């Protein structure tokens, strides 16, 4: 799940009001109102990662332009239901020359999209889509700015796809890895075929990154992956949803249930909800987590249950949730991994991160587990960023990876 605190939500709401009143934010149409996002027919026979269309765009982070040439690229991939689809990725190339050794690295950055509406998508946020309301994607444009300052090219995929399939794990795999394929194939970005590739995400973005990295060798083994960074990783989605329940951002549980219901319709998630719960789901089908957090603060998941334990102690539902939990999915990354995590993380319990590190270590993956005794889920995104950037720079430079295994 994304970084959600009351202060962050209030600040985001203030930003929206200030931008609207001062006229600072550009009018950016929502993806469903933007013809560029329309999906063409005849996708089935195309190779995954095929670039279908592109347009040059201006990008920003908190009303300041990003110093990069940027494009939105439409590419062919496969959604969570095995259907050929057209996803969107934003490709950014710093305007300064690459000063490092070898070709300019390519970083796939997965934001904590954490929403079930198009306004939550990173492609919308990077064009200045703050008028759609606060979102995890908009908050993380600052992280993208710091990555660009390293001189790396970035690909930022809308890995939940055009239907905003939150927790659709197979869609995550294809959306992320085919986004990298599209970036390498996109001639204007001039990504060298020998360029090292890194993957990075925080919170829900780390969840998507881990899921994709664990499938890398089976789905896209041709990609030269050099390193993976997982910050505040949602390793066990069930533990994370329990962490939100009853807290200031308890409404996030509603968005999570919408995502599970949409991504796994065969599970019929609504059967586990009472009438009030079903009404909340219906009202939140285009929300980002901050929207639901504001609407339902301190929501306890047990108040949504059709019967005691139907959500909080249900083996059938747990099996669905585990499909989107890196800890319980097959495979491990084929590259060294950094996990940085706050010990006091209230939304992604440290125990789950430690278990994921142990899973990778047991398979022989070099893992650096960096635990922070200071802060919690929200603060670790920034406190851990220097470690993340240094780790990626070392992997791109082909330095030996330290391991705490």
C-alpha positions in Angstrom: 0.0 0.0 0.0 1.1 3.6 -0.5 2.4 6.1 2.1 -0.7 7.2 3.8 -0.8 9.4 6.9 -3.3 12.0 8.0 -0.7 14.8 7.5 0.2 13.6 4.0 -3.4 13.5 3.0 -4.2 16.9 4.3 -1.1 18.4 2.7 -2.2 16.7 -0.6 -5.7 18.2 -0.3 -4.2 21.7 0.4 -1.9 21.3 -2.7 -5.0 20.6 -4.8 -6.8 23.7 -3.6 -3.8 26.0 -3.9 -3.1 24.7 -7.4 -6.7 25.2 -8.5 -7.0 28.7 -7.0 -3.6 29.9 -8.3 -4.0 28.3 -11.7 -0.6 26.6 -11.4 -1.6 23.2 -12.4 -2.1 22.4 -16.1 -5.4 21.0 -17.2 -4.5 17.4 -17.9 -7.4 15.2 -19.0 -7.9 11.9 -17.1 -6.7 8.9 -19.1 -10.2 7.8 -19.9 -10.8 11.2 -21.5 -7.5 11.2 -23.4 -7.6 9.6 -26.9 -3.9 8.6 -26.6 -4.9 5.9 -24.0 -7.4 4.2 -26.4 -6.5 0.6 -27.1 -6.1 -0.5 -30.8 -7.4 -3.8 -32.1 -5.3 -6.6 -33.5 -2.9 -6.9 -30.6 -2.9 -10.7 -30.2 -0.2 -11.4 -32.8 2.2 -8.7 -31.7 5.3 -9.4 -29.6 5.0 -8.4 -26.0 6.7 -5.0 -25.5 5.9 -3.8 -29.0 5.6 0.0 -29.1 2.2 0.9 -30.5 2.3 4.7 -30.3 4.2 7.5 -28.6 4.0 11.2 -27.9 6.5 13.6 -26.4 5.2 15.2 -23.2 6.3 17.7 -20.5 6.7 16.3 -17.1 6.7 17.8 -13.6 7.1 17.1 -9.9 5.2 19.5 -7.6 4.8 22.1 -10.2 8.5 22.1 -11.2 9.5 20.7 -14.5 11.7 17.6 -14.6 15.0 18.0 -16.5 14.4 15.2 -19.0 13.1 14.5 -22.4 10.0 12.5 -21.9 7.5 10.5 -23.8 4.4 8.5 -23.1 4.7 5.2 -24.9 1.8 2.8 -25.5 3.0 -0.8 -25.7 1.5 -4.3 -26.1 1.4 -6.6 -23.1 -0.9 -9.1 -21.3 -3.2 -8.2 -18.5 -4.0 -10.2 -15.3 -6.6 -12.3 -17.2 -4.3 -13.4 -20.0 -5.7 -10.9 -22.5 -3.6 -8.9 -24.9 -3.8 -5.2 -23.9 -2.2 -1.8 -24.5 -0.5 -0.3 -21.4 1.2 3.0 -21.0 4.7 3.8 -19.7 6.5 7.1 -19.3 10.1 7.1 -20.5 12.4 9.9 -19.3 15.9 10.5 -20.4 18.0 13.2 -18.6 19.0 16.1 -20.8 22.6 16.0 -19.5 25.1 13.7 -21.1 25.8 10.5 -19.3 29.2 10.9 -17.6 29.6 7.3 -16.2 31.4 4.4 -17.7 29.6 2.3 -20.3 26.1 3.0 -21.6 23.6 5.0 -19.7 21.7 2.7 -17.3 17.9 2.1 -17.5 15.9 2.1 -14.3 12.4 0.8 -14.1 10.7 2.7 -11.3 7.4 1.3 -10.0 5.3 3.9 -8.1 2.9 2.8 -5.4 -0.1 3.4 -7.7 -2.4 2.0 -5.0 -5.7 2.9 -6.6 -8.5 1.6 -8.7 -9.0 4.7 -10.9 -7.0 6.1 -13.8 -6.3 9.3 -11.8 -4.0 7.2 -9.7 -1.7 6.2 -12.6 1.9 7.5 -12.8 1.5 8.6 -16.4 -1.2 11.0 -15.4 0.7 12.2 -12.3 3.9 13.0 -14.3 2.0 15.3 -16.7 0.8 17.3 -13.7 -2.4 15.5 -13.0 -2.7 16.9 -9.4 -6.2 18.1 -10.2 -7.3 14.5 -9.9 -6.5 14.7 -6.2 -3.6 13.4 -4.1 -2.2 10.1 -5.1 0.7 7.9 -4.3 1.9 8.3 -7.9 2.0 12.1 -7.6 3.9 12.0 -4.3 6.6 9.8 -5.8 7.4 12.1 -8.7 9.9 13.5 -6.2 11.7 10.1 -6.1 11.7 10.1 -9.9 13.4 13.5 -9.9 16.2 12.2 -7.6 16.7 9.2 -9.9 17.0 11.4 -13.0 19.6 13.5 -11.2 21.8 10.4 -11.2 21.8 10.5 -15.0 19.8 7.3 -15.5 17.1 6.8 -18.0 13.8 5.8 -16.5 10.8 3.9 -17.5 7.8 4.3 -15.3 5.0 1.9 -16.2 1.3 2.1 -15.5 1.7 -1.5 -14.5 -1.9 -1.9 -13.3 -3.1 -1.4 -16.8 -6.0 0.5 -18.3 -8.5 -1.2 -15.9 -6.5 -0.2 -12.8 -6.2 -3.8 -11.7 -4.7 -3.3 -8.2 -3.1 -6.5 -7.0 -3.4 -8.2 -10.4 -0.1 -9.9 -10.0 0.3 -11.5 -13.5 -0.6 -8.1 -14.9 2.2 -6.6 -12.8 4.7 -9.1 -14.2 3.8 -8.3 -17.8 3.3 -4.6 -17.4 6.6 -4.0 -15.7 8.8 -6.3 -17.8 7.1 -5.5 -21.1 7.5 -1.8 -20.1 11.3 -2.3 -20.0 11.2 -4.1 -23.3 9.3 -1.2 -24.8 11.8 1.3 -23.4 14.7 -0.6 -24.9 12.9 -0.8 -28.3 11.9 2.9 -28.3 14.4 4.5 -30.7 14.1 8.2 -29.5 15.2 7.1 -25.9 18.4 5.6 -27.4 18.7 3.0 -24.7 21.8 0.9 -25.5 21.2 -2.8 -25.8 24.0 -3.4 -23.3 22.7 -0.9 -20.8 22.4 -2.3 -17.3 18.9 -2.4 -16.0 17.7 -1.8 -12.4 14.3 -2.0 -10.8 13.1 0.1 -7.8 9.9 0.6 -5.9 8.6 1.6 -2.5 5.7 0.2 -0.6 3.1 -1.0 -3.2 5.7 -0.1 -5.9 8.1 -2.5 -4.2 5.4 -5.1 -4.1 5.0 -4.8 -7.9 8.8 -4.7 -8.4 9.3 -7.9 -6.3 6.5 -9.7 -8.2 8.0 -8.8 -11.5 11.6 -9.5 -10.5 10.7 -12.9 -9.3 9.3 -13.7 -12.7 12.1 -12.1 -14.7 14.0 -15.2 -15.6 10.9 -17.0 -16.9 9.1 -14.2 -18.6 11.9 -11.9 -19.9 15.2 -13.6 -19.4 16.9 -11.5 -22.1 16.8 -8.4 -19.9 20.2 -7.7 -18.3 19.0 -7.1 -14.8 21.7 -5.7 -12.5 20.0 -4.9 -9.2 16.6 -4.6 -7.4 15.7 -2.2 -4.7 12.6 -2.9 -2.5 11.7 -0.2 0.1 9.0 -0.7 2.7 8.0 -3.7 0.6 4.5 -5.2 0.9 5.7 -8.8 1.1 2.6 -10.2 2.6 -0.5 -8.3 1.5 -2.7 -9.8 4.1 -0.4 -8.5 6.9 -0.5 -5.1 5.2 -4.3 -4.9 5.0 -4.4 -5.9 8.7 -2.0 -3.1 9.4 -4.3 -0.5 7.8 -7.5 -1.8 9.4 -8.6 0.3 12.3 -5.9 2.9 11.7 -6.1 6.5 10.5 -5.9 5.2 6.9 -8.3 2.3 7.5 -10.3 3.3 4.4 -7.4 1.9 2.3 -8.9 -1.5 3.0 -11.9 -0.6 0.8 -9.6 0.2 -2.2 -7.7 -3.0 -1.6 -10.9 -5.1 -1.7 -12.0 -3.3 -4.9 -8.7 -4.2 -6.4 -9.0 -7.9 -5.4 -12.5 -8.0 -6.7 -11.6 -6.5 -10.0 -8.4 -8.5 -10.5 -9.8 -11.8 -9.4 -13.5 -11.8 -10.3 -13.7 -15.5 -10.0 -13.2 -15.1 -6.2 -16.4 -13.0 -5.9 -14.9 -10.9 -3.1 -18.3 -9.2 -2.5 -19.7 -12.4 -1.1 -17.6 -11.8 2.0 -19.0 -8.3 2.6 -22.1 -7.1 4.4 -24.4 -4.6 2.8 -22.4 -1.6 4.1 -19.2 -3.1 2.8 -20.7 -3.7 -0.7 -21.9 -0.1 -0.7 -18.4 1.2 0.2 -17.0 -0.9 -2.7 -19.4 0.5 -5.1 -18.6 4.0 -4.0 -14.9 3.5 -4.3 -14.4 2.0 -7.7 -12.4 4.9 -9.0 -10.6 5.9 -5.8 -6.9 6.2 -5.0 -6.0 5.2 -1.4 -6.0 8.8 -0.1 -9.6 9.2 -1.3 -10.8 6.2 0.7 -8.6 7.1 3.7 -10.4 10.5 3.9 -13.8 9.0 3.4 -13.4 6.2 5.9 -10.8 7.1 8.6 -10.3 4.4 11.3 -12.3 1.9 9.3 -12.0 -1.6 10.9 -12.3 -4.4 8.3 -14.4 -6.5 10.7 -17.2 -3.9 10.3 -17.4 -4.9 6.6 -17.7 -8.7 7.2 -20.7 -10.7 6.0 -20.1 -13.0 9.0 -17.4 -13.0 11.7 -14.0 -13.7 10.1 -15.3 -13.6 6.5 -12.5 -11.1 5.7 -10.1 -11.3 8.6 -10.0 -15.1 9.0 -10.9 -16.7 5.7 -8.7 -19.3 4.1 -10.4 -18.9 0.7 -9.8 -15.1 0.7 -6.3 -15.6 2.0 -5.5 -17.8 -1.0 -6.5 -14.9 -3.3 -4.5 -12.3 -1.3 -1.4 -14.5 -1.5 -1.5 -14.3 -5.3 -0.4 -10.7 -4.9 2.1 -11.4 -2.1 5.8 -11.7 -3.2 6.5 -13.8 -0.1 4.1 -16.6 -1.3 4.8 -16.3 -5.0 7.2 -18.6 -6.9 10.7 -17.5 -8.0 13.4 -15.2 -6.8 15.2 -12.3 -8.5 18.2 -13.1 -10.6 20.0 -10.0 -9.5 21.2 -8.7 -6.1 18.5 -7.2 -3.9 18.4 -4.3 -1.4 15.5 -4.3 1.1 15.4 -1.2 3.2 12.7 -1.1 5.8 11.7 0.8 9.0 11.5 -1.6 11.9 8.4 0.2 13.2 6.6 0.1 9.8 3.0 0.0 10.7 1.6 -0.8 7.2 4.2 -3.3 5.9 5.3 -5.3 9.0 9.1 -5.8 9.3 8.6 -9.5 9.9 7.2 -10.0 6.4 10.2 -8.1 4.9 12.6 -10.3 6.9 10.8 -13.4 5.7 11.2 -12.2 2.1 14.9 -11.6 2.6 15.3 -15.1 4.0 13.4 -16.5 1.0 15.8 -14.8 -1.4 18.9 -15.7 0.7 17.9 -19.4 0.8 17.9 -19.4 -3.0 21.4 -17.9 -3.1 20.4 -14.3 -4.0 22.8 -11.7 -2.5 20.5 -9.6 -0.2 21.3 -6.5 1.7 18.7 -6.0 4.4 18.9 -2.5 5.8 16.7 -2.0 8.8 16.1 1.5 10.1 15.3 1.9 13.8 14.2 5.5 13.1 10.8 6.4 11.6 8.0 4.3 10.1 6.4 3.5 6.7 6.0 7.1 5.6 9.4 8.4 6.6 11.4 5.5 5.4 10.6 6.4 1.7 12.9 9.4 2.1 15.2 8.2 4.8 16.1 5.1 2.8 16.5 6.9 -0.5 20.2 7.7 -0.3 20.9 4.0 0.4 18.7 3.0 -2.5 20.5 5.4 -4.9 23.9 4.3 -3.8 23.0 0.7 -4.1 21.7 1.1 -7.7 24.8 3.2 -8.7 27.1 0.4 -7.4 25.1 -2.3 -9.3 25.2 -0.2 -12.5 29.0 0.1 -12.0 29.2 -3.7 -11.7 30.7 -3.5 -8.1 30.3 -6.6 -6.0 27.1 -6.7 -4.0 27.3 -6.9 -0.3 25.1 -9.4 1.4 23.6 -9.7 4.9 22.5 -13.3 4.3 
